[in-house]
Amino acid sequence: MKLRTVLSQLKATAHVEGPLVSMDDEVIVFPGDEAIDPIPELLTLSLDPKGASVSSDYGMKLVYMGTSLPEGQLRPAERVSCFASPLSKEEVEQAFVLLPKVHVYLELQQKRIFRAFQVSYDVQRFADELYAILGNPLMIVNSDRRLLASAGDFPDERADVIEEIEQGYISEEVDAEMEAAGILDDVRHAGHSIISENARFGQRWVTSVISYHHMEMGRLDLLEQDRVINDADLELVDFATLLAGILIDRLGLAGKRAGSGSSVLDDILGSELANEKTMRAQLALSSMPLDDTYAVIVLSGERELPRAHLQRIALRVTRAFRNSLWTILDGRLVVMVALGARTCSGWDAYQRAERVLGQRKRFVNALEQNGLTAYVCEPFEQLSLAHVRYEQALDLMRANVEREGSIVYLWHHRYEVIASMAQSFGQVDLALDKRVVAMSLYDHDHGTSYLDTACRTVEFPGSPSEAAKALNVHRNTYFYRVNKIAELFFLDLRSGEDRLAVAFSTRMLSGMGGKLLFDIDQMPQSWRSSVGNNRARS
């Protein structure tokens, strides 16, 4: 039990501590007078004011000075604390005798809270267990005002609180009101939870600031409703707050203001927010502009980086982009960047994305120095598409496309990604023009370059000279190959349909890593069994 809890139980109205005494000292109350072995935490009571000048022989001493402290400067001896209380000597003594029971109660409740912490795999379960122990409804929010958990039933007349629980965020007005009332400053200054009263609703709240490693990570708010809160309960709330900080840090939920990533982005990418309107309202809480074009970027490397390292990289990346948010999902750094609003009726977002991302030297340097590649999704304007676009960036990363630099854009590798996502041989077989496949197989077997010639013809339409130059062959050789393509593979490269077949099928083949998809030995194992079963049935 803490010394400040002892003083609150004795109704102390004023107190002065001597050297080596702190209000946060853990003490063991000993109401007897007989001599015992010295224990530094042992706390005894003296009803004689003269005891203020005498150091304790075997622990700490609490001296009752009457209903008020004496005028002038009071200087208690070492390990002595003096206090005033409206209680009489007899009442103080009786209250002190009952303190061991309070001590046992706190010890047992703290053990229950610690067990709840041990079995909790998320903040919500911890909150549910706390509600069962503390007996009053509570909320846990992080530094971004995101509601991490709530437990218990809040009164119907507090429609504002119920609405905030449904929305998942505490409004900025509530924080501003608490700051204006000085509640949060009082908690920070005191270093422990305090009880405040909402005069408008006649309710008492306990407010505690969640900190970890001296970093503010959120709040734990508890409403006095089902059972009366006393000063001893504040000690339990403080203990629960300490454990909540460890849990929040472990799960990476502290929020952007605590350097742990944006809660808003985490919710948007996780499809936690119901609709576009809700997403816009929450994005307005961040530094990001509304009515903009956005891109989601997944940063990944060959080796897995620890979370602390990713956080340091995130700070470098977000310094490169004035309007950006970041979070860490599945061990990867994910960033959402604002690319600026569209200024034309056409879709210029690809060019804007490449300009904004490619010209940020801090961003590119952070990637290169940490061995990371940035996988960029399709730009989007509707926030409800953010989750889909995030999945696109992951698909791009898994496709293992040929990288040109440290930034990979989905629109440069769309067909490779589509091919890499195929779940069966049948899906790829349906997409490929077999004339193009036959040309690929012929080149493989005969060492020719007909497929490359067809691709350059598509790349340089109406420009035989440029196509021949790209192939590093004479114009006559180029025309010879084009004619042989028509003769051998029945592809007319003057036809728009055939040119489309070449372009799409070659991209699909590239997306499969250039494999000859009709060579069963080069197919993925799951495809081989599928093809083998089909052959057996036929």
N, C-alpha and C positions, 0 to 999 in steps of 0.2 A: 504494500500500500504506500502511496506517495505522501510526503509530508503535507502537501497542499490539500489532499483529501482528508487527512487527519484534522487540519485546521478548519476545513469546511464543516466537518461533522461536529466540531466544538463551537460552531457559530462564530468563528473569529471575525471581528470587524476591522482589526488592524494587527499587524505583526511586524517584527523586526528580527532579522536573522544575524547571528554572529558569524565569525569566520568558520569556514569549512562546512557551511550549511546551505543547502539549496532546496527550493520548494519542490523540485523534481526528485529529491532523494527518496529512494525506496527504504521504508522503515518497518521494523517489527515492533508492534506496541506491546509494552510490558507494564501492566498496571500494579505489580507488586513492589515491595520495598526490600525484600531479602536480597543479599548479595548473590550474584551469579557470575559465570565466566564472562570476560569482556567480549562483546559482540558489537562491532562498529555500527550496525544498523539498528541496534536496540534503542527504543525511544521510551523514556520515562517522563512522568509528569511531576512538576513541582508547583505547589500552590502558594509557595512563599516567594514574593517578589525579589527578596534578597538573593535568590538562586540565580538571578540573571547574571551576576558577576562571578559565579563559580562554575568552572568547567565541569563537564560530566566525566566521571571516572571510568565508565565502562560503556560508553555509547553516545547517544544524543539525548538532550534534555529539553523539554518543553516547559516554559514557565508562564503561569497564569498571572497577569499583571492587574486584573480587575476589569472593570467595565470600560476603561480607557487606558491608553499608554501614558506614562508620566510626561509632563511637559519637559522640554529640553531634549538634548541628544541622548538617546538610550544606546548603550554599547554593550550588547550581550557578550559573554565570554565565548571562548572557542567551543564550537559544536553545541551551542545553546540558541534556542529560538524563543522569543517572547511574544505573547499575543494578548489581545484584549477581547472580551466577549461579554454580551449582555447577560449571560448565564451567571448564576452564583457559584461560589466555590464548590458547594455540594453538587450542583447540577453539572458542573464541568467534570467533577470527579466521577459521577455516575455515567456520564457520556463517554468518558475515557475508558471506563471499565468495560463498556459494551463494544469498544472498537475491535477487539480480537475477533468478534463474530463477523463484523464487517470485513475484516481482513480475510477470513476464511471464505466468505461469500465471493469476494473479488478473486481470490485464488482459484476457486472452483469455476467461476464464470470465465476467467481468462483461459483456463485449460479447455473449456468447451469451445471458446472462440478459436483457439489454436488448432484444435482437432478439426473444426470446420474449415480452417484455412488449408490444412493438410489434405483433406479429401476434395477440395474444390478445384475443378479443372477449368472453371471460368468465373468471371466476376459475378454473374447472375446467381450461380449456385452459392457462392460465398454470401451474397446479400440475403438469399433465402434462409441460410443457416443463421445469419446474424439476426434476422427478424424473429426467428424462433427463440433465440437466446435473449435478446434485448426487449422484445415484446412491443415494439412500436414500429410503424411504417418508416421506411428509410429510402434514400436515393444515393447513388454513387455516380458522380459525373467526372469527366476528365478535364484537362486544361482548355480544351476546345468547346467546353459546355455540352459535350456529347453525353447523353445518358447511357452509362455503361450497364446499370442495373437498377431496378426498383423492387421493393418487396413490401407486402402489406397493403391494406386498402386505405387509401387516402379519402378524407371526407368529401361527400358530394358537393358541399358548398365551395370546395376549392377546385372549381372547374378549370382554373388556370393551371393548376398543378397536374390535373388529370390530362389536360390537353398536351402539356409538355411531355408527359410520359408517353402518350400516344405518338407524338411527333418524333420523340427520341432525342430532343435537344432542349436545353434550358434556354429561355429567351434572354436576349441581351438586356432587356428591361429589368429582369429579375436580378441579374448581376449588378447592374447599375444601381438598383435600389439598395442592395446589400452594401455596396461600396459607399453610397451616400450616407447610409445609416452608421457607417463605421464598423459594421460587424466583422467583415473580413480583415480589416486592419487590426481590430482587437484580437482576433484569433491568431493572426501572424505575430503580433507583439507578445501575446501571452505564451505562445508556443504550445498551446493545448486547446482542446475544444471548449466552447462556452455555450451558455444557454441565453437565448434572446427571445423576446416576445414580439409577436406580430399583433400590434394594437388593433388593427382593422378587423382581424378575425378572432382575437383573443386566444391565440395559440402560442405555445412555447415550442421553440425549435432548438435542437443542438446542432451547431455548425462546427465542423472540423476540417482543416486543410490537410489534404493528403500530400506528403512529401516523401521523396526517396533520394538519398545522397544529396541532401540540401536543395533539391529541385522540386518546385511545386508542380504536382501532377494532377490535381483535381480537388474535389470536396466530397465529404460524406455528410449528408444532412438527415437528421432524424427528427420526426414530429412526435411530440408528446400527445398521445391519444388513448392508447389502450391501458397504459400504466404510467404512474407518476415517475418522472425522472428526478433523481436526487444527485447530489454532488459526487457520490461514489460511482454512479453510472457513467459520469464523464470519463473516469479512468478506463472503464471498459470500452467506451467509444474511442478513446485515444489508442488503446491497444489494437482495436479492430482497424483503425485508420492506418496504423503502422503496417499491419499485415496486408491491407488493401494496396498500399503503395508497392510492396514487394510483388504482389500478384499482377498489378497493372504493368509494372516494369517488365516482368517476366513475359507477359503476353504482348508487350509492345503497344499498349493502348493509351499511353499518356497524352497523345495529341501533339499537334504541330508546335504549340506554344512551349511544350516541354522538350522539343527537339526529337520527338518520336514519330513524326509523320502526321499527315492530315487525317483527322477522323472523318471529315466530310468526304474526302476522296476515297477513303477506305469503304465508306458506306455506298457511295455511288458505284464504285467498281464491283462491289459485292451484291448489287441489286437489293440493298436494304431499304432504299427509299422508294415509296410507292409510285410516284408519277413525276412528270416533268415539273409541275408546279412546286412540289415538295423539294425536288432537287435544286431548283433555282433558288428557293428560299434558303436552303442550307448553304449553297455555294456563295450566297450573298454574305454569309458570316465570315468567309475567307477573304483573301486578298485578290481572288480571281475576278476578272470582269465578266459581266453577263453579256448575252447577245454577241458572242464571239465565236471564232472557229477554234477547235481544240484538237490536240493529238495526244494519245496515250503512248508512252514509251516504256518498254521493258528493258532494263539493263541486265545483261547476263554475261558471264565469262566461263572459261573452261574450269575454273576452280570455284568452289563455294566460299564466299567471304563471310566472316562473322558479322552479326548485326551491328556491332559498334563501328566496324569499318564502313558498312553500308551507310550508316548515319552520317559519318564524316564526308563520304562521297556525296550524299544527298545535299548537304549544306553547300558544297562547292557547285553542284549542278544548279541549285535554286538561286545561287548568287549570279549565275550566268543568265538566268531568265527572270526578269522582274515579275512576270505573272505566271506562277507555276505552283503546283502542289505536289507533295510526294508522300509515299507510304511504302511499307515493306510487306510484300505478300509472298508466301511460300519461299522465303529466303532470297527473294529478288527485289531490287529497288525498282519501283514503278513511279513514273513522273507523268503528270498531266500538264501540258504547256498550252498557253493561249497564243494563237498564231496571228491574232488581229481579226477585225471584222471584215466580212466580204464587201468589196466595193464595186463589184460588177455583177452582171446577171449570169455570167459563165462561172465555171468551177476552176478558180485559180489557186485552190488550197494546196495542191501538190507543189506548185512553184513556191508559194509562201512558206510551206513547211521546210522545203529544202534550203531556202534562203535563211530562215530564222534559225534552224538547227545547225546547218553547215557553217554558218559564219560566226558562231559563238565559240571563240577559241578556248574559253574556260571549260566549256562543255566537252569539246573534242579532246582537250588535254587531259581532263579527268578520266575520260574513257581510255585513252591510250596508256596513261600512267598506271591504270589499275587493271589492264588487260580485259576491258569490258567492250561489248558490242551493244549498240542501242538499236532495238527493233521497234520501228515506228508503224503504227496502225494507220488505217484510212482516216483522214481528218473528218471531223463531224461538228455539227452545230447544235443538235438536240442532245441534251444531257442524258436522256433515256437510252441513247445508243452507246453510252460510255462502256457499259459492261460488255456489249458485243464487240466493240472495238478493242477492248483489252484482251478478249479471247483471240481476236485476230492477230494481235501482236505476239501472243503466245504461240499461235499456229505458225507464224512466220519464223519464230525462234526454233521451233521443233523441226521445221522443214529443212534445216541445215543447208540453206541456199548458198551459192557462191558469193562471198562477201567482197565488196569493193570499198575498202575503208572501214571505219569503225561505226558507221551509221547505215542501217539497212532499211529501205523503205518498202512497204508492202506492195505499192503500186508498180514497182519495178519487177516484182517476183510473184505476181498474182497467180499465174497458171502453175508455177512450181509448187506454190502452197496448196492449191486445189488438188494437184496430183499427189502430194505427200499425205493429204488427208484421206485418200481413198482407203476404204476398209476391206475391199475385196478386189480380186482380179477382174471380176465382172464389171465393176464401176469404171476401171481404167480402160478395159476392153471396149466399153460402150463409147468412151470419149475419143478414142484414137481412130484416125483415118488409116485403114490398113495399107493403102498405097504408100503412105509416109513411113509406116512401120517396115514395109517391104524394102523401101529405099534405104532405111537405116541398117537393116540386116545385110543388104547387098554390099553397102560400103564396108561393113564390118568384115565380111567374108572375102572381098576382092580388093580392099585397100583403096577404093575410089572415094570421091568427094561430091557425090551427087546431092546429098542432103544439104551440105554446106552451100552448094551452089544455089539450091532452091531457096534457102534461107536468105542469102544475099540478094537474090532477085526480089524477094518480098520486101527486104529492107530498103532497097533502092529501086522503087517502081519507076519504070520508064527511063532508067539511067544505066544502060548496059556497061558504059565506060566505068562508072563508079563501082558497079558490082564486080566487074573484072579486076579493078584495082584493089578492092577489098579482098578478093580471092588470090591476088598476086599472080594472075594469069593473063595471057593475051586475049583480046576481044574475040578472036576466032575460036580459041579454046573454050571460052565462056559460052559462045553460041552453040558449039558442038555439044557441050554438056546439057544445055537446055533442050536441044533436040533429042538427045538420048533419054532425058528424063521423060519426055512425052512418049518416046518409043517403048522404053522398058517398063515404066511405072504408070502410064496412062494419066499423067498429070499435065494439064495445060496451064502453064504459069502466066498466061495472058488472061485466064479466067479468074474473076473475083472469088468465086466459090472455092476453086482449087488453091488459090493463094491463101485463103482463110484456113483451109484444111492444113496446109503446110505450117502456117504460123502457130495455130493452136496446138497441133499435134507435137510439133517440136518443143514447144514450151512444156507440154505435159511430160514428154520424154525426159527433158532436162530436169523436171521436178522429181522424177523417179531416179535421179542420179545417173542418167544416161544409160540405164540398164536396158538390155534387149528383152522386152517384156514377154516375148514368146519363147524365150529360152528358159525352160522350167528350172534349170539349175541355178539361174540368177534371180528367181522370184523369192519374195519373203516366204518363210516357212509356212505361214498360215495360208498363203495363196497356193503353194504347191499341193497341199492336201486337198484344197478345194478343186483344183484342176484335176488332180488324180482321181478324186471321187467322181467327177463328171465323166472322165474317161471310162471309169469302171462301169458306170451306169449305161454309157453309150455302147 
